Every structure is written in structure tokens, then in C-alpha cells.
Amino acid sequence: MRLPGPFAITRVVESEGPFRAPDFILPDATPALFAQTATSRDPRFYDAANNLLVMGFYSLIVRTARNVILVDTCVGNDKVRKLPDWNRRNGPFLADLAAAGCPPESVTHVLCTHLHADHVGWNTKLLNGRWVPTFPNAKYIMARAEVAYWEHERTTAAEPPNHGSWEDSVQPILDAGLAVLVDSDYEIEPGVHLMPAPGHSPGNIVLCLDDGRERAFLVGDTIHHPVQIERPAWASRFCWDAAQSSRTRIAFVERVADTGAWIMPAHFPAPTAVQITSGNGGFSYTTADQT
Ligand SMILES: [Zn+2]
């Protein structure tokens, strides 16, 4: 699916649909408070009959004149995970990627906004019993602060962090010499640079795009669900530091509101891209088909 915004941005979906209850994903979203939001009346984003937020897991592909940048790599196939819907998946993601004009060999950069299990899965694939890089010609861009944190966690935590995804989806990339560890404001090329957005994870970053005509921010899990644009103080249960996550999100929403920039998080279901507007003391959003 082609998205609006600068350069050429497409979305390749691994899975999408009703996922979890609002107050599971966002502990502050009690039934009474969630019911006050416009999002609670939007069936694209909330399955009211089953009280489930609709969420997607997908990669975003940014094609510039020079590069093919794959942003976040979902859960992946064959990964052993405790979550049933993530365990030993066997989906057609790579075929779908190729059908979108993006065979693995064509990818020049893989960008992980952070290193949670649902953002690194397709970094690797299982080949003859070994995890090998899925994108052999790509530089895998990771924020140095994010890598340093999880590397430390991995040696000190009682259980492998992030569902064990470091071992099968990050370490093989480091071992293959394909990882490029960068500062959180790194520029991939003019008009394509990173911005630090700590809180969801310690080294969480946003990809900022500006082709001179339009701007977009690929924010990963800085915003999990559209309702957090209406209620930017609501952090997710998966945030490393909920208070910092809230501060980062509030500052971001204030900054981009009314600028016309496109916002593309990692889990917004179709149509995925939104623009943020301010008014009546708060924030709201419009989707591409509404503008
Ligand atoms: Zn995520």
C-alpha cells in the first residue's frame, strides 16, 4: 500500500486486526476514559463489539533516489516466542515484500526504531538451522544507546529480554558485521535523518523525512495507537519509562500539530498515515482519505 508523504513510502503488512483491549495496551485507557475519545467511535481503530484496539504489524519502505530503507521488521517467521500469535510464525511477508517491488537484495538500509521483538524479527531468517541476515546488502542502522542498553540487559536480566529476540534477530546481524551503530540524530542522506525519542525504550528513535515538498515522521512505537494523539499522556504498558514516554510524545505531538507533516507509527492499521491538528485545548487527527 502506497502511503502519502515525501519520497515514496509503501507499507508491507505482516499481520493486522483486532489485537488487545485498550486498557491492556494503555493502562490509563479505562473504559470510562476511553469512551470519551473520538477514536472509540472509529471502527477502523477500535473493535467495539469485542473491546479490542485494532493494530497492525508491518514494515514501511522508504524509496529515495539513492536508497531503499526498510523501517522496522515485524515479528518474523520461525521465531520461538511465548506469545502464541508471535510463536513460530509462517507468513508470506518476504513474498509480499517482493510483490511490493522490494526483494531482500534491493534493501540498502534496515532501520530498527528500537529493538523490541516485533521490530527486529525479519532482520534474520532461518536457513539450514541458522539465523542469517534476511537483507544481505543492507546496513542495519541501530541507535548506539539502544544497543548498549539491551546488551547490558541481556547479561544481567533473569530472563532473556524482548522475548529472546536479541539472540536470534540482533546478535546474528552484529556477528555478520552488518550493523551500523549510530548517534540518535544520524543522517542517512540529505532529508533522511534520525531524531531521539526516548521513553518507549532507552534509545528509541524517529525517522524524519523531508524531500523539500512534504515531511513525514516514522515514529515507531513513540505512538502505539491513534487514541494517543487525542491523549498523548497515555503511555503503553510496554514502555521502559512511562513518564518519559509521555513527555516525549506530548512534545512531539505539540511540535508536529498543524504543520501538515505525515505521521506514520509502527502499529496504526490502515490507512496508517495521519496528520495532527490542534484545537479545543487538545489534539485530533485526520487520515489520508479524509484530507
Ligand atoms: Zn512495537
py3Dmol code that shows the C-alpha trace and the ligand (Angstrom):
import py3Dmol

protein = """\
ATOM      1  CA  MET A   1       0.000   0.000   0.000  1.00  0.00           C
ATOM      2  CA  ARG A   2       1.431   3.370  -1.060  1.00  0.00           C
ATOM      3  CA  LEU A   3       1.240   5.982   1.682  1.00  0.00           C
ATOM      4  CA  PRO A   4       1.177   9.761   1.281  1.00  0.00           C
ATOM      5  CA  GLY A   5       4.154  11.931   2.124  1.00  0.00           C
ATOM      6  CA  PRO A   6       7.684  12.585   0.881  1.00  0.00           C
ATOM      7  CA  PHE A   7       9.810  10.298  -1.302  1.00  0.00           C
ATOM      8  CA  ALA A   8       7.888   7.059  -1.948  1.00  0.00           C
ATOM      9  CA  ILE A   9       6.628   5.229   1.129  1.00  0.00           C
ATOM     10  CA  THR A  10       4.933   1.832   0.997  1.00  0.00           C
ATOM     11  CA  ARG A  11       3.657  -0.451   3.702  1.00  0.00           C
ATOM     12  CA  VAL A  12       4.017  -4.238   3.768  1.00  0.00           C
ATOM     13  CA  VAL A  13       1.846  -5.897   6.400  1.00  0.00           C
ATOM     14  CA  GLU A  14       2.791  -8.947   8.427  1.00  0.00           C
ATOM     15  CA  SER A  15      -0.486  -9.045  10.403  1.00  0.00           C
ATOM     16  CA  GLU A  16      -3.316  -6.651  11.190  1.00  0.00           C
ATOM     17  CA  GLY A  17      -6.607  -6.770  13.065  1.00  0.00           C
ATOM     18  CA  PRO A  18      -8.263  -6.545  16.493  1.00  0.00           C
ATOM     19  CA  PHE A  19      -5.448  -7.136  18.991  1.00  0.00           C
ATOM     20  CA  ARG A  20      -5.849  -6.347  22.709  1.00  0.00           C
ATOM     21  CA  ALA A  21      -8.165  -4.340  24.997  1.00  0.00           C
ATOM     22  CA  PRO A  22      -7.484  -0.593  25.286  1.00  0.00           C
ATOM     23  CA  ASP A  23      -6.571  -0.771  28.970  1.00  0.00           C
ATOM     24  CA  PHE A  24      -4.230  -3.694  28.347  1.00  0.00           C
ATOM     25  CA  ILE A  25      -2.143  -1.785  25.795  1.00  0.00           C
ATOM     26  CA  LEU A  26      -2.631   1.600  27.516  1.00  0.00           C
ATOM     27  CA  PRO A  27      -3.216   1.185  31.275  1.00  0.00           C
ATOM     28  CA  ASP A  28      -4.646   4.728  31.578  1.00  0.00           C
ATOM     29  CA  ALA A  29      -7.347   3.975  28.984  1.00  0.00           C
ATOM     30  CA  THR A  30     -10.020   2.846  31.417  1.00  0.00           C
ATOM     31  CA  PRO A  31     -13.385   2.035  29.810  1.00  0.00           C
ATOM     32  CA  ALA A  32     -14.863   5.349  31.005  1.00  0.00           C
ATOM     33  CA  LEU A  33     -11.960   7.484  29.782  1.00  0.00           C
ATOM     34  CA  PHE A  34     -11.536   5.602  26.504  1.00  0.00           C
ATOM     35  CA  ALA A  35     -15.253   6.044  25.744  1.00  0.00           C
ATOM     36  CA  GLN A  36     -14.742   9.833  25.788  1.00  0.00           C
ATOM     37  CA  THR A  37     -12.399   9.704  22.787  1.00  0.00           C
ATOM     38  CA  ALA A  38     -13.359  10.063  19.132  1.00  0.00           C
ATOM     39  CA  THR A  39     -11.159   7.044  18.401  1.00  0.00           C
ATOM     40  CA  SER A  40     -13.500   4.833  20.435  1.00  0.00           C
ATOM     41  CA  ARG A  41     -16.173   5.500  17.798  1.00  0.00           C
ATOM     42  CA  ASP A  42     -13.936   4.773  14.803  1.00  0.00           C
ATOM     43  CA  PRO A  43     -14.283   1.128  13.703  1.00  0.00           C
ATOM     44  CA  ARG A  44     -11.015   1.306  11.757  1.00  0.00           C
ATOM     45  CA  PHE A  45      -9.144   1.670  15.028  1.00  0.00           C
ATOM     46  CA  TYR A  46     -11.416   0.069  17.653  1.00  0.00           C
ATOM     47  CA  ASP A  47     -13.473  -3.125  17.503  1.00  0.00           C
ATOM     48  CA  ALA A  48     -16.229  -2.072  19.902  1.00  0.00           C
ATOM     49  CA  ALA A  49     -18.076  -5.403  19.833  1.00  0.00           C
ATOM     50  CA  ASN A  50     -15.036  -7.193  21.230  1.00  0.00           C
ATOM     51  CA  ASN A  51     -13.421  -4.256  23.093  1.00  0.00           C
ATOM     52  CA  LEU A  52     -10.174  -4.596  21.153  1.00  0.00           C
ATOM     53  CA  LEU A  53      -7.854  -1.990  19.696  1.00  0.00           C
ATOM     54  CA  VAL A  54      -7.165  -2.646  16.017  1.00  0.00           C
ATOM     55  CA  MET A  55      -3.417  -2.736  15.425  1.00  0.00           C
ATOM     56  CA  GLY A  56      -1.055  -3.649  12.625  1.00  0.00           C
ATOM     57  CA  PHE A  57       2.429  -5.120  12.397  1.00  0.00           C
ATOM     58  CA  TYR A  58       4.179  -4.006   9.225  1.00  0.00           C
ATOM     59  CA  SER A  59       7.319  -2.599   7.682  1.00  0.00           C
ATOM     60  CA  LEU A  60       7.491   0.764   5.974  1.00  0.00           C
ATOM     61  CA  ILE A  61       9.682   1.044   2.875  1.00  0.00           C
ATOM     62  CA  VAL A  62      11.121   4.458   2.026  1.00  0.00           C
ATOM     63  CA  ARG A  63      12.499   4.742  -1.510  1.00  0.00           C
ATOM     64  CA  THR A  64      14.636   7.757  -2.252  1.00  0.00           C
ATOM     65  CA  ALA A  65      16.674   8.362  -5.413  1.00  0.00           C
ATOM     66  CA  ARG A  66      19.631   6.676  -3.706  1.00  0.00           C
ATOM     67  CA  ASN A  67      18.345   4.213  -1.150  1.00  0.00           C
ATOM     68  CA  VAL A  68      15.721   1.637  -0.209  1.00  0.00           C
ATOM     69  CA  ILE A  69      15.201   1.932   3.524  1.00  0.00           C
ATOM     70  CA  LEU A  70      13.154  -0.725   5.336  1.00  0.00           C
ATOM     71  CA  VAL A  71      11.839   0.581   8.659  1.00  0.00           C
ATOM     72  CA  ASP A  72      11.114  -1.981  11.408  1.00  0.00           C
ATOM     73  CA  THR A  73      10.950  -5.669  10.598  1.00  0.00           C
ATOM     74  CA  CYS A  74       7.936  -7.046  12.488  1.00  0.00           C
ATOM     75  CA  VAL A  75       7.900 -10.396  14.319  1.00  0.00           C
ATOM     76  CA  GLY A  76       9.424 -12.662  11.658  1.00  0.00           C
ATOM     77  CA  ASN A  77       8.976 -16.311  10.756  1.00  0.00           C
ATOM     78  CA  ASP A  78      10.098 -19.321  12.814  1.00  0.00           C
ATOM     79  CA  LYS A  79      10.944 -17.278  15.926  1.00  0.00           C
ATOM     80  CA  VAL A  80      10.253 -19.130  19.188  1.00  0.00           C
ATOM     81  CA  ARG A  81       8.194 -16.718  21.328  1.00  0.00           C
ATOM     82  CA  LYS A  82       5.979 -17.125  24.386  1.00  0.00           C
ATOM     83  CA  LEU A  83       3.157 -15.107  22.812  1.00  0.00           C
ATOM     84  CA  PRO A  84       1.051 -17.563  20.773  1.00  0.00           C
ATOM     85  CA  ASP A  85       0.423 -15.095  17.943  1.00  0.00           C
ATOM     86  CA  TRP A  86       4.175 -14.446  17.619  1.00  0.00           C
ATOM     87  CA  ASN A  87       5.407 -18.024  18.071  1.00  0.00           C
ATOM     88  CA  ARG A  88       6.856 -19.883  15.076  1.00  0.00           C
ATOM     89  CA  ARG A  89       5.018 -17.759  12.547  1.00  0.00           C
ATOM     90  CA  ASN A  90       4.958 -18.931   8.957  1.00  0.00           C
ATOM     91  CA  GLY A  91       3.681 -15.947   6.998  1.00  0.00           C
ATOM     92  CA  PRO A  92       4.235 -14.725   3.417  1.00  0.00           C
ATOM     93  CA  PHE A  93       5.972 -11.491   4.433  1.00  0.00           C
ATOM     94  CA  LEU A  94       9.009 -11.893   2.153  1.00  0.00           C
ATOM     95  CA  ALA A  95       6.821 -12.739  -0.845  1.00  0.00           C
ATOM     96  CA  ASP A  96       4.651  -9.720  -0.040  1.00  0.00           C
ATOM     97  CA  LEU A  97       7.764  -7.569   0.210  1.00  0.00           C
ATOM     98  CA  ALA A  98       8.937  -8.766  -3.207  1.00  0.00           C
ATOM     99  CA  ALA A  99       5.467  -8.198  -4.653  1.00  0.00           C
ATOM    100  CA  ALA A 100       5.719  -4.617  -3.396  1.00  0.00           C
ATOM    101  CA  GLY A 101       8.837  -4.226  -5.550  1.00  0.00           C
ATOM    102  CA  CYS A 102      11.241  -4.769  -2.686  1.00  0.00           C
ATOM    103  CA  PRO A 103      13.135  -8.071  -2.952  1.00  0.00           C
ATOM    104  CA  PRO A 104      15.525  -8.540   0.006  1.00  0.00           C
ATOM    105  CA  GLU A 105      18.642  -7.917  -2.121  1.00  0.00           C
ATOM    106  CA  SER A 106      17.364  -4.436  -3.049  1.00  0.00           C
ATOM    107  CA  VAL A 107      17.263  -3.115   0.521  1.00  0.00           C
ATOM    108  CA  THR A 108      20.149  -0.733   1.233  1.00  0.00           C
ATOM    109  CA  HIS A 109      19.261   0.061   4.854  1.00  0.00           C
ATOM    110  CA  VAL A 110      17.266  -1.663   7.573  1.00  0.00           C
ATOM    111  CA  LEU A 111      16.321   0.756  10.313  1.00  0.00           C
ATOM    112  CA  CYS A 112      15.171  -0.525  13.714  1.00  0.00           C
ATOM    113  CA  THR A 113      13.396   2.297  15.561  1.00  0.00           C
ATOM    114  CA  HIS A 114      14.093   0.236  18.687  1.00  0.00           C
ATOM    115  CA  LEU A 115      14.960  -3.363  19.499  1.00  0.00           C
ATOM    116  CA  HIS A 116      11.696  -4.867  20.773  1.00  0.00           C
ATOM    117  CA  ALA A 117      10.827  -8.286  19.343  1.00  0.00           C
ATOM    118  CA  ASP A 118       8.147  -7.001  16.955  1.00  0.00           C
ATOM    119  CA  HIS A 119      10.599  -4.576  15.302  1.00  0.00           C
ATOM    120  CA  VAL A 120      13.568  -6.842  14.616  1.00  0.00           C
ATOM    121  CA  GLY A 121      12.053 -10.194  13.604  1.00  0.00           C
ATOM    122  CA  TRP A 122      12.747 -10.100   9.867  1.00  0.00           C
ATOM    123  CA  ASN A 123      16.279  -8.862  10.464  1.00  0.00           C
ATOM    124  CA  THR A 124      17.074 -12.560  10.149  1.00  0.00           C
ATOM    125  CA  LYS A 125      15.610 -15.687   8.615  1.00  0.00           C
ATOM    126  CA  LEU A 126      16.183 -19.354   9.387  1.00  0.00           C
ATOM    127  CA  LEU A 127      18.433 -21.068   6.829  1.00  0.00           C
ATOM    128  CA  ASN A 128      19.730 -24.596   7.400  1.00  0.00           C
ATOM    129  CA  GLY A 129      19.135 -24.251  11.127  1.00  0.00           C
ATOM    130  CA  ARG A 130      20.993 -20.922  11.432  1.00  0.00           C
ATOM    131  CA  TRP A 131      19.755 -17.337  11.706  1.00  0.00           C
ATOM    132  CA  VAL A 132      21.174 -15.394   8.788  1.00  0.00           C
ATOM    133  CA  PRO A 133      20.599 -11.776   7.718  1.00  0.00           C
ATOM    134  CA  THR A 134      17.478 -11.510   5.539  1.00  0.00           C
ATOM    135  CA  PHE A 135      18.808  -8.417   3.757  1.00  0.00           C
ATOM    136  CA  PRO A 136      22.379  -9.303   2.765  1.00  0.00           C
ATOM    137  CA  ASN A 137      23.211  -5.995   1.071  1.00  0.00           C
ATOM    138  CA  ALA A 138      21.799  -3.749   3.764  1.00  0.00           C
ATOM    139  CA  LYS A 139      23.386  -1.736   6.506  1.00  0.00           C
ATOM    140  CA  TYR A 140      21.334  -2.353   9.631  1.00  0.00           C
ATOM    141  CA  ILE A 141      21.052   1.020  11.362  1.00  0.00           C
ATOM    142  CA  MET A 142      20.622   0.839  15.144  1.00  0.00           C
ATOM    143  CA  ALA A 143      20.902   3.579  17.739  1.00  0.00           C
ATOM    144  CA  ARG A 144      24.038   3.099  19.781  1.00  0.00           C
ATOM    145  CA  ALA A 145      22.190   3.903  23.033  1.00  0.00           C
ATOM    146  CA  GLU A 146      19.553   1.258  22.293  1.00  0.00           C
ATOM    147  CA  VAL A 147      22.097  -1.450  21.534  1.00  0.00           C
ATOM    148  CA  ALA A 148      24.136  -0.588  24.632  1.00  0.00           C
ATOM    149  CA  TYR A 149      21.075  -0.838  26.894  1.00  0.00           C
ATOM    150  CA  TRP A 150      19.881  -4.240  25.659  1.00  0.00           C
ATOM    151  CA  GLU A 151      23.399  -5.629  25.523  1.00  0.00           C
ATOM    152  CA  HIS A 152      23.676  -4.826  29.212  1.00  0.00           C
ATOM    153  CA  GLU A 153      20.159  -6.165  29.988  1.00  0.00           C
ATOM    154  CA  ARG A 154      20.994  -9.374  28.244  1.00  0.00           C
ATOM    155  CA  THR A 155      23.856 -10.078  30.613  1.00  0.00           C
ATOM    156  CA  THR A 156      22.071  -9.016  33.801  1.00  0.00           C
ATOM    157  CA  ALA A 157      18.355  -9.875  33.438  1.00  0.00           C
ATOM    158  CA  ALA A 158      16.987 -13.136  34.846  1.00  0.00           C
ATOM    159  CA  GLU A 159      15.259 -13.928  31.554  1.00  0.00           C
ATOM    160  CA  PRO A 160      16.384 -13.045  28.037  1.00  0.00           C
ATOM    161  CA  PRO A 161      14.865  -9.603  27.331  1.00  0.00           C
ATOM    162  CA  ASN A 162      12.469  -8.875  24.470  1.00  0.00           C
ATOM    163  CA  HIS A 163      11.197 -12.448  24.155  1.00  0.00           C
ATOM    164  CA  GLY A 164      14.696 -13.638  23.337  1.00  0.00           C
ATOM    165  CA  SER A 165      14.836 -11.628  20.131  1.00  0.00           C
ATOM    166  CA  TRP A 166      18.367 -10.341  20.751  1.00  0.00           C
ATOM    167  CA  GLU A 167      19.808 -13.835  20.256  1.00  0.00           C
ATOM    168  CA  ASP A 168      18.020 -14.708  17.012  1.00  0.00           C
ATOM    169  CA  SER A 169      17.457 -11.283  15.428  1.00  0.00           C
ATOM    170  CA  VAL A 170      20.136  -8.838  16.641  1.00  0.00           C
ATOM    171  CA  GLN A 171      23.274 -10.798  17.559  1.00  0.00           C
ATOM    172  CA  PRO A 172      23.459 -12.512  14.125  1.00  0.00           C
ATOM    173  CA  ILE A 173      23.457  -9.065  12.486  1.00  0.00           C
ATOM    174  CA  LEU A 174      26.287  -7.903  14.752  1.00  0.00           C
ATOM    175  CA  ASP A 175      28.191 -11.141  14.070  1.00  0.00           C
ATOM    176  CA  ALA A 176      27.773 -10.665  10.297  1.00  0.00           C
ATOM    177  CA  GLY A 177      29.264  -7.174  10.537  1.00  0.00           C
ATOM    178  CA  LEU A 178      26.150  -5.614   9.007  1.00  0.00           C
ATOM    179  CA  ALA A 179      25.136  -3.441  11.977  1.00  0.00           C
ATOM    180  CA  VAL A 180      25.981   0.257  11.928  1.00  0.00           C
ATOM    181  CA  LEU A 181      25.614   1.766  15.387  1.00  0.00           C
ATOM    182  CA  VAL A 182      24.821   5.452  15.139  1.00  0.00           C
ATOM    183  CA  ASP A 183      24.034   8.514  17.206  1.00  0.00           C
ATOM    184  CA  SER A 184      20.320   9.193  17.620  1.00  0.00           C
ATOM    185  CA  ASP A 185      20.429  12.178  15.222  1.00  0.00           C
ATOM    186  CA  TYR A 186      22.279  10.333  12.423  1.00  0.00           C
ATOM    187  CA  GLU A 187      21.683  11.409   8.806  1.00  0.00           C
ATOM    188  CA  ILE A 188      21.322   8.590   6.245  1.00  0.00           C
ATOM    189  CA  GLU A 189      21.206  11.073   3.357  1.00  0.00           C
ATOM    190  CA  PRO A 190      20.017  14.671   2.984  1.00  0.00           C
ATOM    191  CA  GLY A 191      16.360  14.805   4.025  1.00  0.00           C
ATOM    192  CA  VAL A 192      16.520  11.474   5.859  1.00  0.00           C
ATOM    193  CA  HIS A 193      17.695  11.621   9.450  1.00  0.00           C
ATOM    194  CA  LEU A 194      17.033  10.234  12.898  1.00  0.00           C
ATOM    195  CA  MET A 195      15.690  12.028  15.963  1.00  0.00           C
ATOM    196  CA  PRO A 196      15.926  10.731  19.536  1.00  0.00           C
ATOM    197  CA  ALA A 197      12.588   9.886  21.177  1.00  0.00           C
ATOM    198  CA  PRO A 198      13.463   8.071  24.414  1.00  0.00           C
ATOM    199  CA  GLY A 199      10.842   6.619  26.737  1.00  0.00           C
ATOM    200  CA  HIS A 200       9.280   3.663  24.980  1.00  0.00           C
ATOM    201  CA  SER A 201      12.792   2.269  25.078  1.00  0.00           C
ATOM    202  CA  PRO A 202      16.049   3.961  26.141  1.00  0.00           C
ATOM    203  CA  GLY A 203      17.373   4.536  22.615  1.00  0.00           C
ATOM    204  CA  ASN A 204      14.061   4.808  20.767  1.00  0.00           C
ATOM    205  CA  ILE A 205      14.367   6.912  17.616  1.00  0.00           C
ATOM    206  CA  VAL A 206      12.114   8.522  14.993  1.00  0.00           C
ATOM    207  CA  LEU A 207      12.920   8.665  11.261  1.00  0.00           C
ATOM    208  CA  CYS A 208      12.376  12.189   9.889  1.00  0.00           C
ATOM    209  CA  LEU A 209      11.791  12.607   6.146  1.00  0.00           C
ATOM    210  CA  ASP A 210      11.776  15.835   4.158  1.00  0.00           C
ATOM    211  CA  ASP A 211      12.046  15.832   0.355  1.00  0.00           C
ATOM    212  CA  GLY A 212      11.625  19.586   0.059  1.00  0.00           C
ATOM    213  CA  ARG A 213       7.911  19.291  -0.680  1.00  0.00           C
ATOM    214  CA  GLU A 214       6.479  17.149   2.092  1.00  0.00           C
ATOM    215  CA  ARG A 215       7.523  15.945   5.519  1.00  0.00           C
ATOM    216  CA  ALA A 216       6.875  12.723   7.395  1.00  0.00           C
ATOM    217  CA  PHE A 217       7.851  11.225  10.729  1.00  0.00           C
ATOM    218  CA  LEU A 218       8.079   7.454  11.039  1.00  0.00           C
ATOM    219  CA  VAL A 219       7.749   7.292  14.793  1.00  0.00           C
ATOM    220  CA  GLY A 220       7.801   3.563  15.555  1.00  0.00           C
ATOM    221  CA  ASP A 221       6.210   2.957  18.949  1.00  0.00           C
ATOM    222  CA  THR A 222       6.534   6.561  20.123  1.00  0.00           C
ATOM    223  CA  ILE A 223       2.787   6.453  19.395  1.00  0.00           C
ATOM    224  CA  HIS A 224       1.216   2.969  19.504  1.00  0.00           C
ATOM    225  CA  HIS A 225      -2.385   3.748  18.645  1.00  0.00           C
ATOM    226  CA  PRO A 226      -4.302   6.726  17.226  1.00  0.00           C
ATOM    227  CA  VAL A 227      -6.045   7.332  20.554  1.00  0.00           C
ATOM    228  CA  GLN A 228      -2.674   8.508  21.943  1.00  0.00           C
ATOM    229  CA  ILE A 229      -2.834  11.528  19.639  1.00  0.00           C
ATOM    230  CA  GLU A 230      -6.007  12.554  21.459  1.00  0.00           C
ATOM    231  CA  ARG A 231      -4.448  11.514  24.779  1.00  0.00           C
ATOM    232  CA  PRO A 232      -0.665  11.888  24.369  1.00  0.00           C
ATOM    233  CA  ALA A 233      -0.068  11.430  28.103  1.00  0.00           C
ATOM    234  CA  TRP A 234      -1.216   7.787  27.871  1.00  0.00           C
ATOM    235  CA  ALA A 235       1.838   5.511  27.782  1.00  0.00           C
ATOM    236  CA  SER A 236       1.783   1.873  26.770  1.00  0.00           C
ATOM    237  CA  ARG A 237       2.367  -0.996  29.147  1.00  0.00           C
ATOM    238  CA  PHE A 238       5.448  -1.858  27.097  1.00  0.00           C
ATOM    239  CA  CYS A 239       7.176   1.458  27.730  1.00  0.00           C
ATOM    240  CA  TRP A 240      10.523   1.292  29.514  1.00  0.00           C
ATOM    241  CA  ASP A 241       9.885   4.654  31.243  1.00  0.00           C
ATOM    242  CA  ALA A 242       6.212   5.629  31.079  1.00  0.00           C
ATOM    243  CA  ALA A 243       6.758   9.188  32.329  1.00  0.00           C
ATOM    244  CA  GLN A 244       9.499   9.870  29.810  1.00  0.00           C
ATOM    245  CA  SER A 245       7.441   8.224  27.074  1.00  0.00           C
ATOM    246  CA  SER A 246       4.580  10.612  27.880  1.00  0.00           C
ATOM    247  CA  ARG A 247       6.846  13.659  27.866  1.00  0.00           C
ATOM    248  CA  THR A 248       8.405  12.651  24.553  1.00  0.00           C
ATOM    249  CA  ARG A 249       5.010  12.005  22.940  1.00  0.00           C
ATOM    250  CA  ILE A 250       3.434  15.238  24.216  1.00  0.00           C
ATOM    251  CA  ALA A 251       6.389  17.275  22.942  1.00  0.00           C
ATOM    252  CA  PHE A 252       6.272  15.508  19.580  1.00  0.00           C
ATOM    253  CA  VAL A 253       2.519  15.971  19.100  1.00  0.00           C
ATOM    254  CA  GLU A 254       2.789  19.653  20.021  1.00  0.00           C
ATOM    255  CA  ARG A 255       5.663  20.080  17.583  1.00  0.00           C
ATOM    256  CA  VAL A 256       4.052  18.477  14.540  1.00  0.00           C
ATOM    257  CA  ALA A 257       0.442  19.589  15.057  1.00  0.00           C
ATOM    258  CA  ASP A 258      -0.852  21.912  12.313  1.00  0.00           C
ATOM    259  CA  THR A 259       2.352  21.553  10.242  1.00  0.00           C
ATOM    260  CA  GLY A 260       0.881  19.260   7.581  1.00  0.00           C
ATOM    261  CA  ALA A 261       3.542  16.632   8.295  1.00  0.00           C
ATOM    262  CA  TRP A 262       2.516  12.989   7.924  1.00  0.00           C
ATOM    263  CA  ILE A 263       2.839  10.740  10.968  1.00  0.00           C
ATOM    264  CA  MET A 264       3.369   7.020  10.378  1.00  0.00           C
ATOM    265  CA  PRO A 265       3.747   4.920  13.512  1.00  0.00           C
ATOM    266  CA  ALA A 266       4.617   1.233  13.550  1.00  0.00           C
ATOM    267  CA  HIS A 267       1.213  -0.152  14.573  1.00  0.00           C
ATOM    268  CA  PHE A 268      -1.514   2.105  13.125  1.00  0.00           C
ATOM    269  CA  PRO A 269      -3.812  -0.066  10.983  1.00  0.00           C
ATOM    270  CA  ALA A 270      -4.816   1.126   7.511  1.00  0.00           C
ATOM    271  CA  PRO A 271      -4.787   3.873   6.409  1.00  0.00           C
ATOM    272  CA  THR A 272      -1.791   4.273   8.803  1.00  0.00           C
ATOM    273  CA  ALA A 273      -0.695   7.818   7.898  1.00  0.00           C
ATOM    274  CA  VAL A 274      -2.272  10.701   9.810  1.00  0.00           C
ATOM    275  CA  GLN A 275      -1.915  14.446  10.142  1.00  0.00           C
ATOM    276  CA  ILE A 276      -2.327  16.057  13.551  1.00  0.00           C
ATOM    277  CA  THR A 277      -4.314  19.195  14.256  1.00  0.00           C
ATOM    278  CA  SER A 278      -4.816  21.189  17.435  1.00  0.00           C
ATOM    279  CA  GLY A 279      -7.995  22.775  18.697  1.00  0.00           C
ATOM    280  CA  ASN A 280     -10.392  22.938  21.636  1.00  0.00           C
ATOM    281  CA  GLY A 281      -7.487  22.554  24.032  1.00  0.00           C
ATOM    282  CA  GLY A 282      -6.366  19.232  22.607  1.00  0.00           C
ATOM    283  CA  PHE A 283      -5.296  17.307  19.542  1.00  0.00           C
ATOM    284  CA  SER A 284      -7.040  15.300  16.851  1.00  0.00           C
ATOM    285  CA  TYR A 285      -6.014  13.588  13.626  1.00  0.00           C
ATOM    286  CA  THR A 286      -7.148  13.148  10.077  1.00  0.00           C
ATOM    287  CA  THR A 287      -6.236  10.224   7.825  1.00  0.00           C
ATOM    288  CA  ALA A 288      -5.086  10.489   4.219  1.00  0.00           C
ATOM    289  CA  ASP A 289      -8.519   9.689   2.790  1.00  0.00           C
ATOM    290  CA  GLN A 290     -10.104  12.433   4.925  1.00  0.00           C
ATOM    291  CA  THR A 291      -7.877  15.274   3.728  1.00  0.00           C
TER     292      THR A 291
END
"""
ligand_1 = """\
1
ZN
Zn 6.002 -2.462 18.656
"""
view = py3Dmol.view(width=600, height=400)
view.addModel(protein, "pdb")
view.setStyle({"model": 0}, {"cartoon": {"style": "trace"}})
view.addModel(ligand_1, "xyz")
view.setStyle({"model": 1}, {"stick": {}})
view.zoomTo()
view.show()
